[in-house]
Amino acid sequence: VPPEILLKHEAFILNSVLSSVAFLESTINELYADAADEAYFFSDDKHEALLRQIREKWTNEKNFDRAPMITKYQKILTIGERLPFEGGDRAFDNIHDLIEIRNHLMHYKREWVVIGDWGKQDSGEETTGARFEKNLRKKFAINPLAAGNLPFFPDKCLGHGCAEWAVINSLIFCDEFFRRLDLPAPYEGVRGEMATR
């Protein structure tokens, strides 16, 4: 495969991962902004009452802005007197892994890896790459363009399988969030444009 094709492929995959997490972040931020600004336009009193409840119970906007993204989803479910996501919930766990990938890509910290003892740092601790391999290897197809001797992360991990998994799981998570709140998903009109094939 020519290097320019590999570079484009990598750009598409990275964009899918980063955009999937940006979708999660913007979805929860927009919901809160609509509630805080009283900018909701539901004809249903029940939906308006829920957004009013969010506005009234989460009154400190700075606390919202500083909260981790998953905390925002969980707190809004709790405010709405709905069940929050629990560890072990597949949608929740997949989003946690997706955010970990994004955070590693955006805030990369170098690690020393001992050759011949793959997965261990000089200190004996598990490397980020080894942790990703343990958590992600069976969640999606590996990158078929990665040579066999390359490590799982990032080379074998970041392929179409990962990109598709990121997009699909961000939608599954948000769909479940809005189902629990009994609110219509605000992205329903563009769902068809979120395909990976």
C-alpha positions as CSV (number, residue, x, y, z in Angstrom):
1,V,0.0,0.0,0.0
2,P,1.5,3.4,-1.0
3,P,2.5,5.6,2.0
4,E,0.1,8.4,0.9
5,I,-2.8,6.0,1.1
6,L,-1.7,4.8,4.6
7,L,-1.5,8.4,5.7
8,K,-5.0,9.1,4.5
9,H,-6.3,5.9,6.1
10,E,-4.7,7.0,9.4
11,A,-6.2,10.4,9.2
12,F,-9.7,9.0,8.6
13,I,-9.4,6.6,11.6
14,L,-8.1,9.3,13.9
15,N,-10.8,11.6,12.8
16,S,-13.5,9.0,13.5
17,V,-12.2,8.4,17.0
18,L,-11.8,12.1,17.9
19,S,-15.1,13.0,16.3
20,S,-17.0,10.3,18.1
21,V,-15.8,11.6,21.4
22,A,-16.5,15.2,20.3
23,F,-20.0,14.0,19.4
24,L,-20.5,12.7,23.0
25,E,-19.2,15.9,24.5
26,S,-21.2,18.2,22.3
27,T,-24.4,16.2,22.8
28,I,-24.3,16.4,26.6
29,N,-23.1,20.1,26.6
30,E,-26.0,21.1,24.2
31,L,-28.6,19.3,26.4
32,Y,-27.3,21.2,29.4
33,A,-27.1,24.5,27.5
34,D,-30.7,24.1,26.3
35,A,-31.8,23.4,29.9
36,A,-29.8,26.2,31.4
37,D,-30.8,28.7,28.8
38,E,-34.5,27.6,28.8
39,A,-34.0,27.1,25.0
40,Y,-36.1,23.9,24.8
41,F,-39.0,23.6,22.4
42,F,-40.9,20.5,23.3
43,S,-44.6,20.5,22.9
44,D,-44.7,18.0,25.6
45,D,-45.0,19.3,29.2
46,K,-43.2,16.2,30.5
47,H,-40.1,16.9,28.4
48,E,-40.1,20.6,29.4
49,A,-40.5,19.6,33.1
50,L,-37.4,17.3,32.9
51,L,-35.3,20.1,31.3
52,R,-36.5,22.6,33.9
53,Q,-35.5,20.1,36.6
54,I,-32.0,19.8,35.1
55,R,-31.7,23.6,35.0
56,E,-32.9,24.0,38.6
57,K,-30.8,21.2,40.1
58,W,-27.5,21.8,38.4
59,T,-27.2,25.5,38.9
60,N,-23.5,26.0,38.9
61,E,-22.4,26.2,35.3
62,K,-18.7,26.2,36.2
63,N,-19.1,22.9,37.9
64,F,-20.8,21.5,34.8
65,D,-18.0,22.8,32.5
66,R,-15.3,21.3,34.7
67,A,-17.0,17.9,35.2
68,P,-15.7,14.9,33.3
69,M,-17.9,14.0,30.4
70,I,-19.1,10.7,31.8
71,T,-20.0,12.5,35.1
72,K,-22.2,14.9,33.1
73,Y,-24.2,12.1,31.6
74,Q,-24.5,10.3,35.0
75,K,-25.5,13.4,36.9
76,I,-28.2,14.4,34.4
77,L,-29.6,10.9,34.6
78,T,-29.6,11.2,38.4
79,I,-31.2,14.6,38.4
80,G,-33.9,13.3,36.1
81,E,-34.4,10.4,38.6
82,R,-33.3,7.9,36.0
83,L,-30.9,5.0,36.5
84,P,-27.3,6.0,35.8
85,F,-25.0,3.7,33.8
86,E,-23.2,1.1,35.8
87,G,-19.8,-0.4,35.4
88,G,-20.3,-3.7,33.5
89,D,-22.8,-2.1,31.2
90,R,-21.4,-2.7,27.7
91,A,-22.3,0.7,26.3
92,F,-20.8,2.5,29.3
93,D,-17.6,0.4,29.3
94,N,-17.1,0.9,25.6
95,I,-17.5,4.7,25.9
96,H,-15.0,4.6,28.8
97,D,-12.5,2.8,26.5
98,L,-13.2,5.1,23.6
99,I,-12.5,8.2,25.8
100,E,-9.3,6.5,27.0
101,I,-8.1,6.1,23.4
102,R,-8.9,9.8,22.6
103,N,-7.2,11.0,25.8
104,H,-4.1,9.0,24.9
105,L,-4.0,10.4,21.4
106,M,-4.6,13.9,22.5
107,H,-2.5,13.9,25.7
108,Y,0.2,11.4,24.8
109,K,2.9,10.7,27.4
110,R,5.9,8.8,26.3
111,E,6.7,5.5,28.0
112,W,9.8,3.3,28.2
113,V,9.0,-0.2,27.1
114,V,11.4,-3.0,27.7
115,I,12.1,-5.0,24.5
116,G,11.5,-8.7,24.9
117,D,9.1,-8.1,27.8
118,W,6.3,-6.6,25.7
119,G,3.7,-4.8,27.8
120,K,6.0,-3.8,30.7
121,Q,7.7,-0.5,31.4
122,D,11.1,-0.3,33.0
123,S,9.3,-0.1,36.4
124,G,7.4,-3.3,35.7
125,E,4.1,-1.6,35.3
126,E,1.7,-2.4,32.4
127,T,2.2,-0.1,29.4
128,T,-0.7,1.9,27.9
129,G,-0.4,-0.2,24.7
130,A,-0.6,-3.5,26.7
131,R,-3.7,-2.2,28.6
132,F,-5.4,-1.2,25.3
133,E,-4.6,-4.6,23.8
134,K,-6.1,-6.3,26.8
135,N,-9.2,-4.2,26.8
136,L,-9.8,-3.8,23.0
137,R,-8.4,-6.7,21.1
138,K,-11.7,-8.6,20.9
139,K,-14.0,-5.6,20.5
140,F,-13.4,-4.9,16.8
141,A,-11.4,-6.2,13.8
142,I,-7.8,-5.2,13.8
143,N,-6.3,-3.0,11.1
144,P,-5.6,-5.2,8.1
145,L,-3.0,-2.7,6.8
146,A,-0.8,-3.1,9.9
147,A,2.2,-5.4,9.4
148,G,2.2,-8.5,11.6
149,N,5.3,-7.4,13.6
150,L,3.8,-4.1,14.7
151,P,2.3,-3.6,18.2
152,F,-1.4,-3.7,18.8
153,F,-1.6,-0.1,19.8
154,P,-1.6,2.1,17.8
155,D,-0.9,0.2,14.6
156,K,-3.2,-2.8,14.8
157,C,-5.8,-1.0,16.9
158,L,-6.4,2.1,14.8
159,G,-8.1,0.7,11.7
160,H,-11.6,0.7,10.2
161,G,-12.8,-1.7,12.9
162,C,-11.9,0.8,15.6
163,A,-13.4,3.7,13.7
164,E,-16.7,1.8,13.1
165,W,-16.7,0.7,16.8
166,A,-16.2,4.3,17.9
167,V,-19.0,5.7,15.8
168,I,-21.5,2.9,16.6
169,N,-20.8,2.9,20.3
170,S,-21.1,6.6,20.7
171,L,-24.5,6.4,19.1
172,I,-25.5,3.4,21.2
173,F,-24.5,5.2,24.4
174,C,-26.4,8.4,23.5
175,D,-29.4,6.5,22.2
176,E,-29.6,4.7,25.6
177,F,-29.1,8.0,27.5
178,F,-32.0,9.7,25.7
179,R,-34.1,6.5,26.0
180,R,-33.6,6.6,29.8
181,L,-34.5,10.3,29.9
182,D,-37.5,9.6,27.6
183,L,-36.3,12.5,25.4
184,P,-36.0,12.5,21.6
185,A,-32.4,12.3,20.4
186,P,-31.5,15.7,18.9
187,Y,-29.3,14.1,16.3
188,E,-32.0,11.9,14.8
189,G,-32.2,14.0,11.6
190,V,-28.6,13.4,10.8
191,R,-28.2,9.8,11.9
192,G,-27.9,8.6,8.3
193,E,-24.8,10.7,7.9
194,M,-23.0,9.0,10.7
195,A,-22.3,5.8,8.8
196,T,-18.8,4.4,8.5
197,R,-19.3,2.5,5.2
